Amino acid sequence: MYKTRDEALSFIYAVNEMLPSSDIVDTVVCAPFVVLRCLVKRQGQNLRIGAQNMHYEEKGAYTGEIAPQMLTSLGVSYVIIGHSERRAMFNETDESVNKKLHAAFNHGLTPILCVGEKLEQRENGQTEAVIKEQLIEDLKGLSAENVKALVIAYEPIWAIGTGKTATASVADETCGFIRKVIATLYDSDVANSIRIQYGGSVKTSNIEELMKMPNIDGALIGGASLVAEDFLYFANVASKIQK
């Protein structure tokens, strides 16, 4: 929940022409609903705009919610589903996440699915069990082609906004586990096609080490990406580390 319309415009003007080619790295800004249209209108060929959440119903008495076709009518390409803050603060469940994923694909949106464990779950050795259960429930009924197009972000809840970051090796190990689960649920082709990101207190000081990990395909970055110069730095680091 950052940036007024004027601040969002200043940001996109600062980064738009400076981003690496979309042939090399996919760069997406997931912004609050109120600025989506003004950003879409000004996105360059190397930037795409996404939403931070949406409802799974197409219309109805759901005051304050946003329907998928409302996003596509604005030209939005991506939508974050099941962000850890949505799960922790706003009672997002795996059932609603699953419905939202189906709705996103039905309307041509690329979902960024977030999965991750709480601190006590990691300390109790439950990380893999928690993430496997999330993936099983979240992906129910999705086709292999859907999942190939999906972006998954490993986003440990204990690392969101706390300044704590999983070490590069821990993040890579967990992203690798996610890929194994996908291979079990679908097949190795799907698992090798899917993009798996790490999100959780990613900073300019650790982005390069994280991006060099074999199982990490990208980063879902929150507060550290709000400054245009830092946003460009993240994108350029990703562009130089070919997978």
C-alpha positions as CSV (number, residue, x, y, z in Angstrom):
1,M,0.0,0.0,0.0
2,Y,2.4,2.6,-1.3
3,K,2.4,5.5,-3.8
4,T,-0.2,8.0,-4.8
5,R,-1.0,8.5,-8.4
6,D,1.6,11.2,-8.8
7,E,4.2,9.1,-7.1
8,A,3.4,6.1,-9.2
9,L,3.7,8.1,-12.4
10,S,7.1,9.5,-11.3
11,F,8.2,6.0,-10.7
12,I,7.2,4.6,-14.0
13,Y,8.6,7.6,-15.9
14,A,11.9,7.0,-14.1
15,V,12.2,3.2,-14.9
16,N,10.3,2.8,-18.2
17,E,13.0,3.5,-20.7
18,M,15.8,2.1,-18.6
19,L,14.7,-1.5,-18.2
20,P,16.5,-4.5,-19.8
21,S,14.8,-6.1,-22.8
22,S,11.8,-8.3,-22.1
23,D,13.5,-10.9,-24.3
24,I,16.0,-11.3,-21.4
25,V,14.0,-10.7,-18.2
26,D,10.3,-10.3,-17.4
27,T,9.8,-7.1,-15.3
28,V,6.5,-6.5,-13.7
29,V,5.1,-3.8,-11.3
30,C,2.2,-5.1,-9.2
31,A,0.5,-1.9,-8.0
32,P,-2.6,-0.8,-6.0
33,F,-5.8,-0.9,-7.9
34,V,-6.3,2.8,-8.1
35,V,-3.1,3.4,-10.2
36,L,-3.3,0.4,-12.5
37,R,-4.9,2.1,-15.5
38,C,-2.5,5.1,-15.5
39,L,0.5,2.7,-15.3
40,V,-0.8,0.4,-18.0
41,K,-1.2,3.4,-20.3
42,R,2.4,4.3,-19.8
43,Q,4.1,0.9,-19.7
44,G,6.9,0.5,-22.2
45,Q,7.6,-2.6,-24.2
46,N,9.9,-4.0,-21.4
47,L,7.4,-3.6,-18.5
48,R,4.1,-5.2,-17.6
49,I,1.6,-4.2,-14.9
50,G,0.0,-6.6,-12.4
51,A,-2.5,-6.4,-9.6
52,Q,-1.9,-7.3,-6.0
53,N,-5.1,-9.3,-5.5
54,M,-8.5,-10.0,-7.0
55,H,-11.8,-11.8,-6.3
56,Y,-12.7,-15.1,-8.0
57,E,-16.2,-14.1,-8.8
58,E,-17.0,-12.2,-12.0
59,K,-19.6,-9.9,-10.4
60,G,-21.8,-9.7,-7.3
61,A,-22.4,-8.2,-4.0
62,Y,-18.8,-8.3,-2.8
63,T,-18.2,-4.7,-1.7
64,G,-14.6,-3.6,-2.1
65,E,-13.5,-6.5,-4.2
66,I,-12.2,-6.5,-7.8
67,A,-13.2,-9.0,-10.5
68,P,-10.8,-10.5,-12.9
69,Q,-12.4,-8.9,-16.0
70,M,-12.0,-5.5,-14.3
71,L,-8.3,-6.1,-14.4
72,T,-8.1,-7.3,-18.0
73,S,-10.3,-4.5,-19.2
74,L,-7.5,-2.1,-17.9
75,G,-4.8,-4.1,-19.7
76,V,-3.4,-5.7,-16.6
77,S,-1.3,-8.8,-17.4
78,Y,-0.4,-10.3,-14.0
79,V,-2.0,-10.8,-10.6
80,I,-0.5,-11.9,-7.3
81,I,-2.6,-14.6,-5.6
82,G,-2.2,-15.8,-2.0
83,H,0.4,-13.2,-0.9
84,S,1.6,-14.0,2.6
85,E,0.2,-10.8,3.9
86,R,-3.2,-11.7,2.4
87,R,-3.0,-15.1,4.0
88,A,-1.8,-13.9,7.4
89,M,-3.8,-10.6,7.8
90,F,-6.9,-11.1,5.6
91,N,-7.7,-14.8,6.2
92,E,-6.9,-15.9,2.6
93,T,-7.3,-19.7,2.5
94,D,-6.0,-22.4,0.1
95,E,-9.6,-22.8,-1.1
96,S,-10.0,-19.2,-2.1
97,V,-6.5,-19.2,-3.6
98,N,-7.5,-22.1,-5.8
99,K,-10.6,-20.4,-6.9
100,K,-8.7,-17.3,-7.7
101,L,-6.1,-19.2,-9.8
102,H,-8.8,-20.8,-11.9
103,A,-10.5,-17.4,-12.4
104,A,-7.2,-15.8,-13.4
105,F,-6.5,-18.4,-16.0
106,N,-10.1,-18.2,-17.3
107,H,-9.6,-14.5,-17.9
108,G,-6.1,-14.7,-19.5
109,L,-4.2,-13.3,-16.5
110,T,-0.8,-14.7,-15.4
111,P,-1.0,-15.5,-11.7
112,I,1.9,-15.2,-9.3
113,L,1.1,-17.8,-6.6
114,C,2.7,-17.2,-3.2
115,V,3.5,-20.1,-0.9
116,G,5.4,-20.2,2.3
117,E,5.6,-21.1,6.0
118,K,5.4,-19.3,9.3
119,L,8.4,-19.0,11.6
120,E,7.2,-21.7,14.1
121,Q,6.6,-24.1,11.2
122,R,10.1,-23.7,9.9
123,E,11.5,-24.0,13.5
124,N,9.5,-27.2,13.9
125,G,10.8,-28.7,10.6
126,Q,7.4,-28.4,8.9
127,T,8.4,-26.3,6.0
128,E,8.2,-28.9,3.3
129,A,5.0,-30.4,4.6
130,V,3.3,-27.0,4.8
131,I,4.4,-26.0,1.3
132,K,3.5,-29.3,-0.2
133,E,0.0,-29.1,1.3
134,Q,-0.4,-25.5,0.0
135,L,0.6,-26.6,-3.5
136,I,-1.7,-29.6,-3.6
137,E,-4.7,-27.5,-2.5
138,D,-3.9,-24.4,-4.5
139,L,-3.4,-26.2,-7.8
140,K,-6.4,-28.5,-7.6
141,G,-8.0,-28.9,-11.0
142,L,-5.5,-26.8,-12.9
143,S,-4.2,-28.3,-16.2
144,A,-0.5,-28.9,-16.9
145,E,-0.7,-26.0,-19.5
146,N,-2.0,-23.7,-16.8
147,V,0.7,-24.6,-14.4
148,K,3.4,-24.2,-17.0
149,A,2.3,-20.6,-17.4
150,L,2.1,-20.0,-13.6
151,V,4.7,-18.1,-11.6
152,I,5.3,-19.5,-8.1
153,A,6.9,-17.3,-5.4
154,Y,8.4,-19.0,-2.3
155,E,7.6,-16.3,0.2
156,P,8.4,-17.4,3.8
157,I,5.9,-15.5,6.0
158,W,8.7,-15.0,8.6
159,A,10.8,-13.0,6.1
160,I,8.1,-10.6,4.9
161,G,8.8,-7.1,6.1
162,T,10.9,-8.3,9.0
163,G,14.3,-7.7,7.6
164,K,15.0,-11.4,8.0
165,T,16.0,-13.2,4.8
166,A,16.4,-16.9,4.1
167,T,20.0,-17.6,3.2
168,A,20.5,-18.1,-0.5
169,S,21.1,-21.8,0.0
170,V,17.9,-22.2,2.1
171,A,15.9,-20.3,-0.4
172,D,17.3,-22.3,-3.3
173,E,16.7,-25.6,-1.4
174,T,13.0,-24.7,-0.8
175,C,12.5,-23.5,-4.4
176,G,14.0,-26.8,-5.5
177,F,11.6,-28.7,-3.3
178,I,8.7,-26.8,-4.9
179,R,9.9,-27.9,-8.3
180,K,10.0,-31.5,-7.1
181,V,6.4,-31.3,-5.8
182,I,5.3,-29.9,-9.2
183,A,7.0,-32.8,-10.9
184,T,5.1,-35.2,-8.7
185,L,1.8,-33.5,-9.2
186,Y,2.3,-33.1,-13.0
187,D,5.6,-34.2,-14.6
188,S,9.2,-33.1,-15.1
189,D,8.3,-31.1,-18.2
190,V,5.9,-28.9,-16.2
191,A,8.3,-28.7,-13.3
192,N,11.2,-27.5,-15.6
193,S,8.9,-25.0,-17.4
194,I,7.5,-23.2,-14.3
195,R,9.2,-20.1,-13.0
196,I,9.9,-20.2,-9.3
197,Q,10.8,-16.9,-7.5
198,Y,12.0,-16.1,-4.0
199,G,10.4,-13.3,-2.1
200,G,11.2,-12.3,1.5
201,S,13.3,-9.2,2.4
202,V,15.2,-9.3,-0.9
203,K,17.6,-6.3,-1.0
204,T,20.2,-4.8,-3.4
205,S,22.8,-6.4,-1.2
206,N,21.6,-10.0,-1.6
207,I,19.8,-10.1,-5.0
208,E,22.9,-11.2,-7.0
209,E,23.6,-14.1,-4.7
210,L,20.0,-15.2,-4.8
211,M,19.7,-15.0,-8.6
212,K,22.8,-17.2,-9.0
213,M,21.1,-20.1,-7.3
214,P,20.1,-22.8,-9.8
215,N,16.4,-23.2,-8.6
216,I,15.6,-19.5,-8.2
217,D,14.3,-18.0,-11.5
218,G,13.4,-14.5,-10.2
219,A,12.4,-12.4,-7.2
220,L,9.2,-11.0,-5.8
221,I,10.3,-7.8,-4.1
222,G,8.3,-5.6,-1.9
223,G,9.5,-2.5,0.0
224,A,13.0,-2.7,-1.4
225,S,11.7,-2.1,-4.9
226,L,9.9,1.2,-4.2
227,V,12.9,3.4,-5.2
228,A,13.3,3.6,-9.0
229,E,17.1,3.2,-8.9
230,D,16.9,0.1,-6.8
231,F,14.1,-1.3,-9.0
232,L,16.3,-0.9,-12.0
233,Y,19.2,-2.5,-10.2
234,F,17.2,-5.6,-9.4
235,A,16.1,-5.9,-13.0
236,N,19.6,-5.4,-14.4
237,V,21.1,-8.0,-12.1
238,A,18.4,-10.5,-13.2
239,S,19.2,-9.7,-16.9
240,K,22.9,-10.5,-16.5
241,I,22.4,-13.9,-14.8
242,Q,21.2,-16.2,-17.5
243,K,19.5,-19.4,-16.5
